[in-house]
Amino acid sequence: MLKKEFRLKKNSSFKATYLQRRIVSDEFFVLYGGRNKENTESPTKTGFVVSKKIHKRAVKRNRIKRLAREAYRLAQKQGEINKSNSFQSLIYVAKDGALEMDFDKAKLSVTKLINKLANKFI
């Protein structure tokens, strides 16, 4: 589970990140990046969103979020996504293909999208 300091919680924070229009995607997720931050000491806040359009059952939606959160946490711990520190906030929005993903695919997708976003907008 992500620590509190790494979670994006407020609706206004989500809206501000969506308005930046920094978007990359793959088969499982769409990643929205927030503003670049000047102080890299402060943590990057991350949110995970799974719509009811993906699946009507909350159990399925929560499983996708758990997989993505854990993949992000482990990649962050192992230093695979150091480029994420240049953004104030990140939002992962699940796509239809996310129902069939396993943990390895989730981790690969999470790291690939961060690197893609950093290369495009930094």
C-alpha positions as CSV (number, residue, x, y, z in Angstrom):
1,M,0.0,0.0,0.0
2,L,1.2,3.5,-0.8
3,K,2.0,5.7,2.1
4,K,-0.2,8.7,2.7
5,E,2.4,11.2,1.5
6,F,2.4,9.5,-1.9
7,R,-1.4,9.4,-2.5
8,L,-3.4,11.9,-4.5
9,K,-6.6,12.4,-2.5
10,K,-8.4,15.6,-3.2
11,N,-10.8,16.1,-6.0
12,S,-9.2,19.5,-6.8
13,S,-5.8,17.8,-7.2
14,F,-7.3,15.3,-9.6
15,K,-8.9,18.1,-11.7
16,A,-5.7,20.2,-11.7
17,T,-3.7,17.2,-13.0
18,Y,-6.3,16.4,-15.7
19,L,-6.2,20.1,-16.9
20,Q,-2.4,19.9,-17.6
21,R,-3.2,17.6,-20.6
22,R,0.1,15.7,-20.4
23,I,-1.1,12.3,-21.5
24,V,0.6,9.0,-22.5
25,S,-1.1,5.6,-22.8
26,D,-0.6,1.9,-23.5
27,E,-2.9,-1.1,-23.7
28,F,-3.6,-1.1,-19.9
29,F,-3.5,2.5,-18.6
30,V,-3.7,6.2,-19.6
31,L,-1.2,8.2,-17.5
32,Y,-1.9,11.9,-16.8
33,G,1.1,13.9,-15.6
34,G,0.8,17.1,-13.5
35,R,3.0,20.1,-13.5
36,N,6.8,19.9,-13.3
37,K,8.0,20.6,-9.8
38,E,10.9,22.8,-8.8
39,N,11.6,21.1,-5.5
40,T,12.4,17.4,-6.1
41,E,12.5,16.8,-2.3
42,S,8.7,16.8,-2.1
43,P,7.1,13.4,-3.0
44,T,5.1,12.9,-6.2
45,K,1.4,12.3,-5.4
46,T,-0.2,9.4,-7.4
47,G,-3.8,8.5,-8.0
48,F,-5.4,5.4,-9.5
49,V,-8.8,5.5,-11.2
50,V,-10.9,2.6,-12.5
51,S,-14.2,3.5,-14.0
52,K,-17.5,1.6,-13.8
53,K,-17.3,1.3,-17.5
54,I,-14.4,-1.2,-17.1
55,H,-16.4,-3.5,-14.9
56,K,-19.6,-3.1,-12.9
57,R,-18.3,-5.1,-9.9
58,A,-16.3,-3.2,-7.4
59,V,-14.2,-6.3,-6.6
60,K,-12.8,-6.3,-10.1
61,R,-12.2,-2.6,-10.1
62,N,-10.4,-2.7,-6.7
63,R,-8.2,-5.6,-7.9
64,I,-6.9,-3.5,-10.8
65,K,-6.2,-0.6,-8.5
66,R,-4.4,-2.9,-6.0
67,L,-2.2,-4.4,-8.7
68,A,-1.3,-1.0,-10.1
69,R,-0.6,0.5,-6.7
70,E,1.7,-2.3,-5.7
71,A,3.5,-2.3,-9.1
72,Y,4.1,1.5,-8.7
73,R,5.2,1.1,-5.1
74,L,7.7,-1.7,-5.9
75,A,9.0,0.2,-8.9
76,Q,9.5,3.3,-6.8
77,K,11.3,1.3,-4.1
78,Q,13.6,-0.4,-6.6
79,G,14.4,3.0,-8.2
80,E,13.0,2.1,-11.6
81,I,10.9,5.2,-11.8
82,N,13.2,8.0,-10.6
83,K,11.9,10.2,-13.5
84,S,8.5,10.4,-11.7
85,N,10.1,12.8,-9.2
86,S,9.9,15.6,-11.7
87,F,6.1,15.7,-11.7
88,Q,3.9,17.0,-8.9
89,S,1.1,14.5,-9.5
90,L,0.4,11.4,-11.6
91,I,-3.0,9.7,-12.4
92,Y,-3.3,6.2,-13.8
93,V,-6.6,5.6,-15.5
94,A,-7.3,2.0,-16.3
95,K,-8.5,0.9,-19.8
96,D,-10.5,-2.2,-20.8
97,G,-7.4,-4.3,-21.2
98,A,-6.6,-3.9,-17.5
99,L,-9.0,-6.7,-16.6
100,E,-6.7,-9.3,-18.1
101,M,-3.4,-8.1,-16.8
102,D,-1.3,-9.8,-14.1
103,F,1.3,-8.3,-11.8
104,D,4.2,-8.5,-14.2
105,K,2.3,-6.8,-17.0
106,A,1.1,-4.1,-14.5
107,K,4.7,-3.4,-13.3
108,L,6.0,-3.2,-16.9
109,S,3.1,-0.9,-17.9
110,V,3.6,1.4,-14.9
111,T,7.4,1.9,-15.5
112,K,7.0,2.2,-19.3
113,L,4.4,4.9,-19.0
114,I,6.4,7.0,-16.5
115,N,9.5,6.8,-18.7
116,K,7.4,7.7,-21.8
117,L,5.9,10.7,-20.0
118,A,9.2,11.9,-18.7
119,N,10.8,11.6,-22.2
120,K,7.9,13.5,-23.8
121,F,7.4,16.4,-21.3
122,I,10.7,17.0,-19.5
